[in-house]
Amino acid sequence: MDVFDVFISYSRENRNHAETFRKLLEDEGWTVWLDEQIPVGSRWSIQLEKALDIVNGIIVLWTKQACKSQWVQKEADYALDQNKLFGIKLDDCSIPARFNKIEAAILEGWQEKMDHPEWINFLKSLADRVAPSRKDQIRPGFDSRFLGEDRRIPWPSVYGTARQIHYLHFSVVANPARRLAWYVAYNVDMQNAGDLGKRPMQLTEDTFIAKEFQPNDQHFKGSGFDRGHLACRKSLGWGEERIPGIAGRQAFYITNTAPQHPAVNRISYLAVEKWEQHVSGNYGRLIVFCGPVLKEDDMIFRDQEIGDDEFIAYGTFRVPQAFWKVVLALDENRKIMCRSFFFPNPDPKAKDIALSKYVADYDIPPVELQEYLTYIKFPEEILNAEALPLN
C-alpha cells in the first residue's frame, strides 16, 4: 500500500464534501487517502485498518449522517486513540461527546472561502502535526534557468534580512522588517496557458509562513489602497492539468501583495501586466522580477502590532512610494533582452490622479531603475541585456 499523509473519514452521503477537501489538501501538498484507493476484490475492513495505520492524520468530516455512521465513529475512535484526530464540522450536527475534547473546525455552510478563519486555523493545526509530503512539488519556486540552462538569470541581491518563500512558478523574497516583499521573481509562459479555474474570492494568509512576514487585511481595509498583486494571477496560469489553477490560487496569498493606489493597480501596473502576457505570447518564456521600491522615508501606516498583555510594537508597516518591474526574454538568436518599468505610487488621498494607459510612459532603462533601488542590486544579465521591444 502506498503511503499517504492524511485519511478522510466521511459518510457516504457526503462524498462530494470529501472530494472537495481532498482537492484542497492536495493543492497544499498533502497526499490524501480516500476509500476509492481500496483495490477491487480486497477485504474492505483490512484495507481500511492498513490505511488508518499508515497515515499521520485522520480528518473526520462531521455531519448529521456521519454522526450516525458506525464506520465513521470507528475510524474516529482509532484516530483519537492514536492522537491522529482532526475534525471538521460541516453542519449543525452534535458530535459524539467522547470526541468533543478535540476541537473541530466549524465550517457549517462553508463556500470554500480560503480566508475563512476556521479554515486557516485548521490548515495551521494540520501542518504543525502532519507535514505535507508533496510541498516541494506544489511549491518549487522561481526557476532562474527558465530561459535555458545556459541563460540563467541570477536572483537580484538585497541588502538586508530576507527570506525566500517558494510557490508554483514564482517566489516571494520577503522583507520581514517591512512585512512586504523585497520583490517577487516569476516565470511566464503564455504559449502554454491553461485553465485557471474559478477566481479566488479573497486574498488569504499563507498558513505555512509566520504572520510577521505578511501584511494583513487591516493594512488594506478602508485604507484607500488596493490590495495590489505583485505577480499577476493570469501570468502564472500556465502548465498542464491542475497546475495553472494551483499557481493562480497561490497568487492570492497575501505575501504576493502590497498597498497600491487604485489607479496604479487598475491602470499603470495592469497595462504592463497585459503587455508582458502579450510579449510571452510572441516570445514564449519570460522571467520577471517586480516589487515595491522600499525607502526609509516611506509613509508609516497602521504600524501598531499588538502582542500579549497589552504589548505594542510600533513602526511595523510602511507604504512604498513606488513599484518596479523587469521583464526578460530571449530573441531568435537566444540573446537576452530586457525591459524595465517604474510606477510612482501616490497617496490615495490625492484626488484626480490621471495615469497613462501606455506602457511606454513607465519605461525606464535598467541602469536608471537600479539607481532608485537602494537596497537591491541587479545582476549583470539584467544591466547588460539588449532592449526588449515594446511593440
ZADRENVEX-817517 format. One record per residue (C-alpha): residue in one letter; x, y, z; residue number from 0. Coordinates in nm, 3 decimals, decimal comma. Layout:
N
NODE   code        c1        c2        c3   pos
NODE      A         X         Y         Z   NUM
...
This chain:
391
NODE   code        c1        c2        c3   pos
NODE      M     0,000     0,000     0,000     0
NODE      D     0,124     0,349    -0,089     1
NODE      V     0,198     0,588     0,196     2
NODE      F    -0,038     0,885     0,244     3
NODE      D    -0,026     1,185     0,474     4
NODE      V    -0,390     1,200     0,577     5
NODE      F    -0,708     0,988     0,570     6
NODE      I    -1,052     1,145     0,522     7
NODE      S    -1,334     0,975     0,712     8
NODE      Y    -1,684     1,063     0,592     9
NODE      S    -2,036     0,933     0,550    10
NODE      R    -2,124     0,801     0,205    11
NODE      E    -2,386     1,076     0,165    12
NODE      N    -2,110     1,336     0,197    13
NODE      R    -1,890     1,205    -0,082    14
NODE      N    -1,885     1,542    -0,262    15
NODE      H    -1,754     1,713     0,051    16
NODE      A    -1,480     1,453     0,082    17
NODE      E    -1,374     1,509    -0,279    18
NODE      T    -1,365     1,887    -0,224    19
NODE      F    -1,142     1,858     0,081    20
NODE      R    -0,917     1,608    -0,092    21
NODE      K    -0,855     1,851    -0,377    22
NODE      L    -0,792     2,143    -0,142    23
NODE      L    -0,547     1,944     0,067    24
NODE      E    -0,367     1,802    -0,235    25
NODE      D    -0,329     2,155    -0,369    26
NODE      E    -0,146     2,239    -0,045    27
NODE      G     0,089     1,941    -0,081    28
NODE      W    -0,070     1,670     0,133    29
NODE      T    -0,132     1,323    -0,007    30
NODE      V    -0,486     1,210     0,078    31
NODE      W    -0,634     0,864     0,122    32
NODE      L    -0,999     0,806     0,031    33
NODE      D    -1,167     0,469     0,031    34
NODE      E    -1,160     0,460    -0,351    35
NODE      Q    -0,796     0,353    -0,314    36
NODE      I    -0,910     0,010    -0,194    37
NODE      P    -0,829    -0,243    -0,473    38
NODE      V    -1,116    -0,436    -0,626    39
NODE      G    -1,154    -0,775    -0,454    40
NODE      S    -0,977    -0,667    -0,134    41
NODE      R    -1,131    -0,710     0,208    42
NODE      W    -1,271    -0,369     0,300    43
NODE      S    -1,202    -0,372     0,675    44
NODE      I    -0,845    -0,496     0,636    45
NODE      Q    -0,760    -0,225     0,381    46
NODE      L    -0,917     0,046     0,598    47
NODE      E    -0,717    -0,066     0,901    48
NODE      K    -0,397    -0,057     0,699    49
NODE      A    -0,475     0,291     0,572    50
NODE      L    -0,560     0,421     0,919    51
NODE      D    -0,233     0,281     1,048    52
NODE      I     0,000     0,431     0,784    53
NODE      V    -0,135     0,788     0,773    54
NODE      N    -0,021     1,059     1,013    55
NODE      G    -0,354     1,237     1,036    56
NODE      I    -0,719     1,131     1,019    57
NODE      I    -0,969     1,402     0,922    58
NODE      V    -1,329     1,335     1,017    59
NODE      L    -1,597     1,527     0,829    60
NODE      W    -1,867     1,559     1,095    61
NODE      T    -2,222     1,583     0,963    62
NODE      K    -2,558     1,452     1,083    63
NODE      Q    -2,507     1,146     0,863    64
NODE      A    -2,151     1,091     0,985    65
NODE      C    -2,258     1,107     1,348    66
NODE      K    -2,490     0,811     1,281    67
NODE      S    -2,232     0,610     1,088    68
NODE      Q    -2,071     0,321     1,276    69
NODE      W    -1,778     0,325     1,030    70
NODE      V    -1,708     0,694     1,082    71
NODE      Q    -1,723     0,660     1,459    72
NODE      K    -1,497     0,355     1,449    73
NODE      E    -1,243     0,547     1,240    74
NODE      A    -1,272     0,847     1,474    75
NODE      D    -1,216     0,622     1,777    76
NODE      Y    -0,898     0,487     1,620    77
NODE      A    -0,783     0,841     1,536    78
NODE      L    -0,849     0,956     1,892    79
NODE      D    -0,659     0,662     2,044    80
NODE      Q    -0,361     0,724     1,812    81
NODE      N    -0,362     1,105     1,859    82
NODE      K    -0,431     1,149     1,488    83
NODE      L    -0,777     1,307     1,501    84
NODE      F    -0,866     1,629     1,317    85
NODE      G    -1,233     1,725     1,291    86
NODE      I    -1,428     1,947     1,054    87
NODE      K    -1,792     2,022     1,143    88
NODE      L    -1,995     2,081     0,827    89
NODE      D    -2,348     2,121     0,964    90
NODE      D    -2,530     2,168     1,295    91
NODE      C    -2,476     1,808     1,399    92
NODE      S    -2,400     1,701     1,757    93
NODE      I    -2,053     1,548     1,759    94
NODE      P    -2,043     1,243     1,993    95
NODE      A    -1,929     1,355     2,339    96
NODE      R    -1,612     1,143     2,350    97
NODE      F    -1,470     1,340     2,054    98
NODE      N    -1,550     1,686     2,189    99
NODE      K    -1,215     1,722     2,365   100
NODE      I    -1,059     1,751     2,017   101
NODE      E    -1,169     2,090     1,885   102
NODE      A    -1,317     2,073     1,536   103
NODE      A    -1,302     2,343     1,271   104
NODE      I    -1,651     2,493     1,234   105
NODE      L    -1,722     2,519     0,860   106
NODE      E    -2,100     2,498     0,852   107
NODE      G    -2,225     2,619     0,513   108
NODE      W    -1,869     2,692     0,403   109
NODE      Q    -1,838     2,828     0,046   110
NODE      E    -1,469     2,737     0,008   111
NODE      K    -1,354     3,085     0,108   112
NODE      M    -0,982     3,043     0,165   113
NODE      D    -0,971     3,339     0,405   114
NODE      H    -1,219     3,179     0,648   115
NODE      P    -1,051     3,193     0,993   116
NODE      E    -1,157     2,837     1,079   117
NODE      W    -1,006     2,701     0,757   118
NODE      I    -0,682     2,894     0,811   119
NODE      N    -0,654     2,764     1,167   120
NODE      F    -0,733     2,411     1,054   121
NODE      L    -0,451     2,419     0,798   122
NODE      K    -0,210     2,558     1,058   123
NODE      S    -0,302     2,285     1,305   124
NODE      L    -0,270     2,014     1,044   125
NODE      A     0,066     2,145     0,918   126
NODE      D     0,203     2,163     1,274   127
NODE      R     0,150     1,789     1,322   128
NODE      V     0,146     1,647     0,969   129
NODE      A     0,397     1,795     0,727   130
NODE      P     0,272     1,788     0,365   131
NODE      S     0,498     1,541     0,186   132
NODE      R     0,447     1,697    -0,159   133
NODE      K     0,507     2,057    -0,055   134
NODE      D     0,825     2,084    -0,264   135
NODE      Q     0,632     1,971    -0,573   136
NODE      I     0,348     2,217    -0,512   137
NODE      R     0,588     2,499    -0,418   138
NODE      P     0,907     2,453    -0,624   139
NODE      G     0,956     2,828    -0,662   140
NODE      F     1,100     3,054    -0,931   141
NODE      D     1,326     2,889    -1,191   142
NODE      S     1,629     3,106    -1,269   143
NODE      R     1,712     2,875    -1,565   144
NODE      F     1,369     2,909    -1,720   145
NODE      L     1,514     3,067    -2,036   146
NODE      G     1,768     2,786    -2,069   147
NODE      E     2,046     2,615    -1,877   148
NODE      D     2,298     2,843    -2,046   149
NODE      R     2,083     3,153    -2,000   150
NODE      R     2,043     3,161    -1,624   151
NODE      I     1,921     3,493    -1,484   152
NODE      P     2,054     3,526    -1,126   153
NODE      W     1,831     3,649    -0,846   154
NODE      P     1,878     4,019    -0,766   155
NODE      S     2,068     4,061    -0,439   156
NODE      V     1,925     4,251    -0,142   157
NODE      Y     2,093     4,445     0,136   158
NODE      G     1,908     4,339     0,450   159
NODE      T     1,726     4,049     0,609   160
NODE      A     1,534     3,836     0,362   161
NODE      R     1,357     3,503     0,327   162
NODE      Q     1,272     3,321     0,006   163
NODE      I     0,915     3,190     0,007   164
NODE      H     0,856     2,949    -0,279   165
NODE      Y     0,532     2,889    -0,466   166
NODE      L     0,436     2,737    -0,802   167
NODE      H     0,602     2,935    -1,088   168
NODE      F     0,707     3,214    -0,851   169
NODE      S     0,893     3,304    -0,532   170
NODE      V     0,849     3,592    -0,290   171
NODE      V     1,168     3,736    -0,144   172
NODE      A     1,022     3,863     0,183   173
NODE      N     1,143     4,157     0,390   174
NODE      P     1,031     4,071     0,746   175
NODE      A     1,111     4,420     0,875   176
NODE      R     0,858     4,568     0,630   177
NODE      R     0,607     4,278     0,615   178
NODE      L     0,625     4,314     0,237   179
NODE      A     0,822     4,157    -0,043   180
NODE      W     1,161     4,290    -0,141   181
NODE      Y     1,047     4,156    -0,475   182
NODE      V     0,873     3,866    -0,649   183
NODE      A     1,053     3,652    -0,909   184
NODE      Y     0,833     3,458    -1,151   185
NODE      N     0,818     3,258    -1,473   186
NODE      V     0,568     3,326    -1,753   187
NODE      D     0,479     3,103    -2,048   188
NODE      M     0,155     3,219    -2,209   189
NODE      Q     0,212     2,987    -2,506   190
NODE      N     0,126     2,708    -2,262   191
NODE      A    -0,153     2,891    -2,078   192
NODE      G    -0,406     2,662    -1,910   193
NODE      D    -0,733     2,668    -1,721   194
NODE      L    -0,706     2,891    -1,413   195
NODE      G    -1,042     2,775    -1,284   196
NODE      K    -1,259     2,986    -1,059   197
NODE      R    -1,101     3,309    -0,941   198
NODE      P    -1,048     3,307    -0,562   199
NODE      M    -1,291     3,536    -0,385   200
NODE      Q    -1,044     3,672    -0,132   201
NODE      L    -0,675     3,707    -0,062   202
NODE      T    -0,564     3,477     0,216   203
NODE      E    -0,285     3,437     0,467   204
NODE      D    -0,020     3,177     0,384   205
NODE      T    -0,059     2,933     0,672   206
NODE      F     0,294     2,795     0,624   207
NODE      I     0,455     3,135     0,684   208
NODE      A     0,475     3,332     1,011   209
NODE      K     0,225     3,616     1,018   210
NODE      E     0,510     3,862     1,083   211
NODE      F     0,628     3,804     0,725   212
NODE      Q     0,293     3,908     0,582   213
NODE      P     0,069     4,212     0,565   214
NODE      N    -0,283     4,152     0,693   215
NODE      D    -0,626     4,266     0,598   216
NODE      Q    -0,614     4,559     0,842   217
NODE      H    -0,333     4,713     0,640   218
NODE      F    -0,573     4,747     0,346   219
NODE      K    -0,931     4,758     0,473   220
NODE      G    -1,076     5,108     0,437   221
NODE      S    -0,731     5,249     0,367   222
NODE      G    -0,791     5,380     0,016   223
NODE      F    -0,522     5,146    -0,114   224
NODE      D    -0,590     4,843    -0,331   225
NODE      R    -0,457     4,502    -0,238   226
NODE      G    -0,229     4,505    -0,539   227
NODE      H    -0,090     4,176    -0,671   228
NODE      L     0,281     4,189    -0,744   229
NODE      A     0,283     3,880    -0,970   230
NODE      C    -0,034     3,863    -1,178   231
NODE      R    -0,254     3,551    -1,145   232
NODE      K    -0,301     3,526    -1,523   233
NODE      S     0,073     3,541    -1,590   234
NODE      L     0,121     3,242    -1,359   235
NODE      G    -0,163     3,039    -1,511   236
NODE      W     0,029     2,804    -1,737   237
NODE      G     0,117     2,436    -1,738   238
NODE      E    -0,067     2,106    -1,760   239
NODE      E    -0,384     1,980    -1,592   240
NODE      R    -0,431     2,129    -1,242   241
NODE      I    -0,106     2,326    -1,240   242
NODE      P    -0,249     2,661    -1,366   243
NODE      G    -0,527     2,657    -1,108   244
NODE      I    -0,289     2,582    -0,821   245
NODE      A    -0,047     2,857    -0,928   246
NODE      G    -0,334     3,101    -0,972   247
NODE      R    -0,467     3,028    -0,626   248
NODE      Q    -0,123     3,068    -0,471   249
NODE      A    -0,105     3,411    -0,638   250
NODE      F    -0,383     3,509    -0,397   251
NODE      Y    -0,166     3,460    -0,090   252
NODE      I    -0,130     3,799     0,075   253
NODE      T     0,251     3,761     0,064   254
NODE      N     0,216     3,844    -0,309   255
NODE      T     0,055     4,182    -0,245   256
NODE      A     0,137     4,539    -0,150   257
NODE      P    -0,072     4,856    -0,096   258
NODE      Q    -0,117     5,024    -0,433   259
NODE      H    -0,305     5,338    -0,526   260
NODE      P    -0,619     5,222    -0,714   261
NODE      A    -0,503     5,400    -1,030   262
NODE      V    -0,169     5,218    -1,016   263
NODE      N    -0,329     4,879    -0,961   264
NODE      R    -0,602     4,925    -1,222   265
NODE      I    -0,426     5,136    -1,487   266
NODE      S    -0,046     5,160    -1,498   267
NODE      Y     0,054     4,831    -1,336   268
NODE      L    -0,230     4,649    -1,514   269
NODE      A    -0,118     4,786    -1,851   270
NODE      V     0,228     4,637    -1,808   271
NODE      E     0,084     4,305    -1,690   272
NODE      K    -0,120     4,283    -2,010   273
NODE      W     0,187     4,381    -2,210   274
NODE      E     0,403     4,108    -2,051   275
NODE      Q     0,136     3,848    -2,131   276
NODE      H     0,129     3,969    -2,493   277
NODE      V     0,511     3,954    -2,509   278
NODE      S     0,508     3,598    -2,373   279
NODE      G     0,254     3,503    -2,638   280
NODE      N     0,506     3,619    -2,900   281
NODE      Y     0,840     3,519    -2,748   282
NODE      G     0,739     3,230    -2,525   283
NODE      R     0,908     3,207    -2,190   284
NODE      L     0,975     3,514    -1,975   285
NODE      I     1,149     3,580    -1,647   286
NODE      V     1,004     3,867    -1,447   287
NODE      F     1,111     4,047    -1,130   288
NODE      C     0,888     4,306    -0,964   289
NODE      G     0,831     4,469    -0,630   290
NODE      P     0,794     4,782    -0,420   291
NODE      V     1,062     5,049    -0,402   292
NODE      L     1,143     5,040    -0,029   293
NODE      K     1,280     5,360     0,128   294
NODE      E     1,348     5,467     0,485   295
NODE      D     1,119     5,770     0,443   296
NODE      D     0,819     5,566     0,326   297
NODE      M     0,495     5,667     0,497   298
NODE      I     0,429     5,494     0,828   299
NODE      F     0,083     5,341     0,805   300
NODE      R    -0,124     5,137     1,052   301
NODE      D     0,204     5,034     1,206   302
NODE      Q     0,098     4,906     1,551   303
NODE      E     0,128     4,536     1,625   304
NODE      I    -0,049     4,425     1,944   305
NODE      G     0,108     4,142     2,144   306
NODE      D     0,047     3,972     2,476   307
NODE      D    -0,052     4,165     2,789   308
NODE      E    -0,104     4,498     2,605   309
NODE      F     0,242     4,489     2,446   310
NODE      I     0,265     4,718     2,141   311
NODE      A     0,527     4,724     1,863   312
NODE      Y     0,538     5,041     1,652   313
NODE      G     0,679     5,109     1,308   314
NODE      T     0,588     4,767     1,172   315
NODE      F     0,438     4,878     0,840   316
NODE      R     0,508     5,147     0,580   317
NODE      V     0,362     5,216     0,236   318
NODE      P     0,602     5,217    -0,061   319
NODE      Q     0,618     5,531    -0,274   320
NODE      A     0,672     5,341    -0,599   321
NODE      F     0,687     5,000    -0,768   322
NODE      W     0,914     4,849    -1,032   323
NODE      K     0,924     4,562    -1,281   324
NODE      V     1,187     4,394    -1,501   325
NODE      V     1,088     4,161    -1,788   326
NODE      L     1,340     3,936    -1,967   327
NODE      A     1,309     3,721    -2,280   328
NODE      L     1,531     3,567    -2,549   329
NODE      D     1,541     3,686    -2,910   330
NODE      E     1,558     3,449    -3,208   331
NODE      N     1,935     3,426    -3,163   332
NODE      R     1,893     3,345    -2,792   333
NODE      K     2,029     3,679    -2,678   334
NODE      I     1,889     3,811    -2,351   335
NODE      M     1,652     4,108    -2,391   336
NODE      C     1,518     4,322    -2,110   337
NODE      R     1,262     4,595    -2,049   338
NODE      S     1,210     4,764    -1,712   339
NODE      F     0,941     4,988    -1,565   340
NODE      F     0,885     5,231    -1,278   341
NODE      F     0,545     5,316    -1,124   342
NODE      P     0,501     5,604    -0,875   343
NODE      N     0,251     5,514    -0,601   344
NODE      P     0,057     5,828    -0,499   345
NODE      D    -0,114     5,882    -0,166   346
NODE      P    -0,478     5,766    -0,208   347
NODE      K    -0,594     6,094    -0,054   348
NODE      A    -0,466     6,268    -0,365   349
NODE      K    -0,759     6,333    -0,598   350
NODE      D    -0,781     6,341    -0,977   351
NODE      I    -0,479     6,117    -1,033   352
NODE      A    -0,453     6,074    -1,409   353
NODE      L    -0,224     5,786    -1,504   354
NODE      S    -0,141     5,684    -1,857   355
NODE      K    -0,256     5,353    -2,006   356
NODE      Y     0,052     5,346    -2,230   357
NODE      V     0,328     5,108    -2,128   358
NODE      A     0,596     5,331    -2,281   359
NODE      D     0,517     5,603    -2,024   360
NODE      Y     0,655     5,380    -1,745   361
NODE      D     0,958     5,253    -1,938   362
NODE      I     1,297     5,319    -1,779   363
NODE      P     1,641     5,174    -1,863   364
NODE      P     1,755     4,907    -1,614   365
NODE      V     2,064     5,113    -1,523   366
NODE      E     1,843     5,407    -1,425   367
NODE      L     1,599     5,185    -1,239   368
NODE      Q     1,890     5,044    -1,040   369
NODE      E     1,957     5,394    -0,904   370
NODE      Y     1,612     5,401    -0,742   371
NODE      L     1,661     5,064    -0,572   372
NODE      T     1,897     5,145    -0,288   373
NODE      Y     1,876     4,801    -0,127   374
NODE      I     1,852     4,578    -0,436   375
NODE      K     2,134     4,500    -0,677   376
NODE      F     2,058     4,373    -1,026   377
NODE      P     2,284     4,108    -1,185   378
NODE      E     2,486     4,194    -1,495   379
NODE      E     2,250     3,982    -1,706   380
NODE      I     1,983     4,249    -1,647   381
NODE      L     2,202     4,558    -1,667   382
NODE      N     2,379     4,449    -1,988   383
NODE      A     2,081     4,298    -2,173   384
NODE      E     1,965     4,429    -2,509   385
NODE      A     1,636     4,618    -2,519   386
NODE      L     1,319     4,409    -2,539   387
NODE      P     1,090     4,573    -2,799   388
NODE      L     0,784     4,745    -2,658   389
NODE      N     0,572     4,663    -2,965   390
